[in-house]
Amino acid sequence: MDDHSILDWISVLGPILFSWPLVIAIVVLFFYRPLFNLLEKFSSNNIQKAKIGPFEIEESEQAYVESLKLLLTSLVTDNELNYLKQLNTDQASVPYDNTSNIKSEIERLSHLGFIDPKTALDQLPTEGELEQHVELTEKGRKYLTLRDNLVTNQSSKQDQDD
């Protein structure tokens, strides 16, 4: 009769002892440190997606994209962007006059590496065509492409969301 009562206890306690929540609690208890280290590594290495067994963890890219968009769109002023766009086209250069802050804007674009001066910037004539005095660098072309792609992608995503 004692054997029968032990089997009764096992049939009652067995499902409780081997239930999934209990197994998960034991795994977390024993593997807390490695799991914590894995999550810490995931967050510090800027990994966008990780798969752990059947689970997938994905970090939102929205904040990252918004930061990049802010940086790219705020790096140059509207006037400087217009100069870069003018230099990037095959059309005839738009004439400028030295009444605005063109000299300081051109110097800033040169310091950023977006343009190369053909003539000394301190000897920039009061009027002329910008293309005769400066040329767009490869870095400047890449900046315009990145900026245009990011702004275009963001506006198309917003259109899809609406």
C-alpha positions as CSV (number, residue, x, y, z in Angstrom):
1,M,0.0,0.0,0.0
2,D,3.0,2.3,0.6
3,D,3.9,1.9,-3.1
4,H,0.5,3.1,-4.1
5,S,0.7,6.2,-2.0
6,I,4.1,7.2,-3.4
7,L,2.7,6.9,-7.0
8,D,-0.2,9.1,-5.9
9,W,2.3,11.7,-4.7
10,I,4.3,11.5,-7.9
11,S,1.2,11.8,-10.0
12,V,0.2,14.9,-8.1
13,L,3.6,16.6,-7.7
14,G,5.1,15.5,-11.0
15,P,3.2,17.9,-13.3
16,I,3.9,20.8,-10.8
17,L,7.7,20.0,-10.6
18,F,8.1,19.6,-14.3
19,S,5.8,22.4,-15.5
20,W,7.1,24.9,-18.1
21,P,7.1,27.9,-15.8
22,L,9.1,26.1,-13.2
23,V,11.6,24.8,-15.8
24,I,11.9,28.4,-17.2
25,A,12.4,29.8,-13.7
26,I,15.2,27.2,-13.0
27,V,16.9,28.0,-16.3
28,V,16.8,31.7,-15.6
29,L,18.1,31.1,-12.1
30,F,21.0,29.0,-13.3
31,F,21.8,30.9,-16.5
32,Y,21.0,34.4,-15.2
33,R,24.6,35.8,-15.6
34,P,25.2,34.5,-19.2
35,L,21.7,35.7,-20.4
36,F,22.3,39.1,-18.8
37,N,25.8,39.3,-20.5
38,L,24.2,38.4,-23.8
39,L,21.5,41.1,-23.5
40,E,24.2,43.6,-22.4
41,K,26.3,42.7,-25.4
42,F,23.3,43.0,-27.6
43,S,22.5,46.5,-26.4
44,S,26.1,47.8,-26.4
45,N,27.1,46.6,-29.9
46,N,24.3,48.3,-31.7
47,I,23.1,45.0,-33.1
48,Q,19.8,45.5,-35.0
49,K,18.6,41.9,-34.8
50,A,19.4,38.8,-32.8
51,K,18.0,35.3,-32.8
52,I,18.3,33.1,-29.7
53,G,16.7,29.7,-30.4
54,P,13.1,30.3,-31.4
55,F,13.2,33.9,-30.1
56,E,14.0,36.9,-32.2
57,I,15.0,40.3,-30.7
58,E,14.9,43.3,-32.9
59,E,15.9,46.8,-32.1
60,S,13.9,49.7,-33.5
61,E,15.8,51.5,-36.3
62,Q,13.5,54.5,-36.1
63,A,15.5,56.5,-33.6
64,Y,18.7,55.8,-35.4
65,V,17.2,56.9,-38.7
66,E,15.8,60.0,-37.2
67,S,19.2,60.9,-35.7
68,L,20.9,60.4,-39.1
69,K,18.2,62.5,-40.8
70,L,18.7,65.3,-38.4
71,L,22.4,65.3,-38.8
72,L,22.4,65.1,-42.6
73,T,19.8,67.8,-43.0
74,S,21.3,70.1,-40.4
75,L,24.9,69.9,-41.5
76,V,24.7,72.5,-44.2
77,T,22.5,75.6,-44.5
78,D,20.0,76.1,-47.3
79,N,22.3,78.4,-49.2
80,E,25.2,75.9,-48.9
81,L,22.9,73.1,-50.0
82,N,21.9,75.2,-53.1
83,Y,25.6,75.7,-53.9
84,L,26.3,72.0,-53.7
85,K,23.2,71.2,-55.8
86,Q,24.3,73.7,-58.5
87,L,27.7,72.2,-58.6
88,N,26.3,68.7,-58.9
89,T,24.2,69.5,-62.1
90,D,25.4,69.5,-65.7
91,Q,23.5,72.7,-66.3
92,A,25.2,76.0,-66.6
93,S,26.3,77.4,-63.2
94,V,24.0,80.0,-61.6
95,P,25.7,83.3,-61.2
96,Y,26.4,84.6,-57.7
97,D,27.0,88.0,-56.3
98,N,29.2,88.6,-53.3
99,T,26.6,90.6,-51.4
100,S,25.7,87.6,-49.2
101,N,28.0,85.6,-47.0
102,I,29.1,83.5,-50.0
103,K,32.7,83.6,-49.1
104,S,32.2,82.2,-45.6
105,E,29.8,79.6,-46.9
106,I,32.2,78.5,-49.6
107,E,35.0,78.3,-47.1
108,R,32.9,76.2,-44.7
109,L,32.0,73.8,-47.5
110,S,35.7,73.6,-48.4
111,H,36.6,72.8,-44.8
112,L,34.0,70.1,-44.7
113,G,35.6,68.6,-47.8
114,F,32.5,69.0,-50.0
115,I,34.2,71.3,-52.5
116,D,37.7,72.1,-53.8
117,P,38.5,75.7,-54.6
118,K,40.1,76.2,-58.1
119,T,41.2,79.7,-57.0
120,A,42.1,81.2,-53.7
121,L,38.9,81.8,-51.8
122,D,40.1,85.2,-50.5
123,Q,40.4,86.3,-54.1
124,L,36.9,85.3,-55.0
125,P,35.5,88.0,-57.3
126,T,32.4,89.9,-56.2
127,E,30.4,88.3,-59.1
128,G,30.8,85.3,-61.4
129,E,29.8,81.8,-61.8
130,L,30.5,79.5,-58.9
131,E,31.6,76.6,-61.1
132,Q,34.6,78.6,-62.4
133,H,36.0,79.0,-58.9
134,V,35.1,75.7,-57.1
135,E,34.3,72.1,-57.9
136,L,32.3,69.5,-56.1
137,T,34.4,66.7,-54.5
138,E,33.5,63.0,-54.4
139,K,32.7,63.5,-50.7
140,G,30.3,66.3,-51.6
141,R,28.5,64.0,-54.2
142,K,28.2,61.3,-51.6
143,Y,26.8,63.7,-49.1
144,L,24.1,64.9,-51.6
145,T,23.3,61.3,-52.5
146,L,23.0,60.2,-48.9
147,R,20.9,63.2,-48.0
148,D,18.6,62.9,-50.9
149,N,18.1,59.1,-50.3
150,L,17.4,59.5,-46.7
151,V,15.0,62.4,-47.1
152,T,13.2,60.5,-50.0
153,N,13.0,57.2,-48.1
154,Q,11.6,59.0,-45.0
155,S,9.0,60.9,-47.0
156,S,7.9,57.7,-48.8
157,K,7.7,55.8,-45.5
158,Q,5.6,58.6,-44.0
159,D,3.3,58.4,-47.1
160,Q,2.9,54.7,-46.6
161,D,2.1,55.1,-42.9
162,D,-0.5,57.7,-43.7
